Amino acid sequence: MPIQYYIYLSLVLFSIGIIGVLTRRNAIIVFMCIELMLNSVNLLLVAFSKMHLAFATANDKLATTVGTDGQLFVFFIMVVAAAEVSVGLAIIVMLYRNTHSVDINFLNRLKN
Amino acid sequence: MNTTEILFFFLSALAIFSAIMVLISKNPIHSVLWLVAVFFAISGHYILLNAQFLAIVNMIVYAGAIMVLFLFVVMLMNLNAETEPQKNLWMKLAGVISGGCLLMVLVSLVRQATDLNAKKAMTTTGDIGLIKNLGKLLFSEYVVPFEITSVLFLSAMIGAIVIGKKE
């Protein structure tokens, strides 16, 4: 599969995530769009790791573990995302408890 | 067109359609469910790339744990389509246009990159995604980041408890 297809798919998903962050006002949906952007990057990392492997095995038949690092990076991104979600949702719950709304415009009170 | 290509285009169309539905559904619960569909499509892509460990982890951690956490919070707050805050139309239009501009710039960048021509991602073959290879590397070369991860989780847990507890 040509690598460009995977790049285009990831770009489209990432842009949809950006549009969601810019256009929605529900804090939970904004947070979900950030998850979508993280996932599009994960997909691109896995595709590039397999591209790297294909390139390495074409030159050297013994290079069978090239590109494993890319997939481990995806693993670490998932770990960081899980930690981020727990803290972020705690912040959103606290915001809801104080304002009885999840509208992100209420966050402009942080200015004062 | 062989089976791999058909599966690739089907999963891509499913992922993009579900991602758009995440944005345009008014009810937050529907958004969460569509996002689960996106994660399943991405897991299908991982299986297609023969990254089996990541496919299973993506399904369990993302579509399972994280999305259930989102669903739990949405239902706890009793959010629905009536209480959904709306931006005005011009702000939405500006957001869509700026996101589309970003997409256009990035796509034109990829189209001009001659390095990427004739590069192929290995699908359905190559076993670097199997847990044997990943585990060997994780516990030899990347063992320090792996241990630091546990500190990150501990601090995230303490942070969530401190933020979430009542005054």
Interface residues (C-beta under 8 A of the other chain):
Chain A: M1 P2 I3 Q4 Y5 Y6 I7 Y8 L9 L11 V12 L13 S15 I16 G17 I18 I19 G20 L22 T23 R24 R25 N26 I28 I29 F31 M32 C33 E35 L36 N39 N42 L43 V46 A47 F48 S49 K50 M51 L53 A54 F55 T57 T64 T65 V66 G67 T68 D69 Q71 L72 V74 F75 F76 M78 V79 V80 A81 A82 A83 E84 V85 S86 V87 L89 A90 I91 I92 V93 M94 Y96 S101 V102 D103 N105
Chain B: T4 E5 F8 S12 A15 I16 A19 I20 V22 L23 P28 S31 V32 L35 V38 F39 I42 H45 Y46 L49 N50 A51 F53 L54 V57 N58 V61 Y62 A65 I66 L69 F70 V73 V74 L76 M77 L79 T83 E84 P85 Q86 K87 M91 K92 A94 G95 V96 S98 G99 G100 L102 L103 L106 V107 V110 L116 A118 K119 K120 A121 M122 T123 G126 D127 I128 G129 N133 L134 L137 L138 Y142 P145 T149 L152 F153 S155 A156 M157 G159 A160 I163 G164
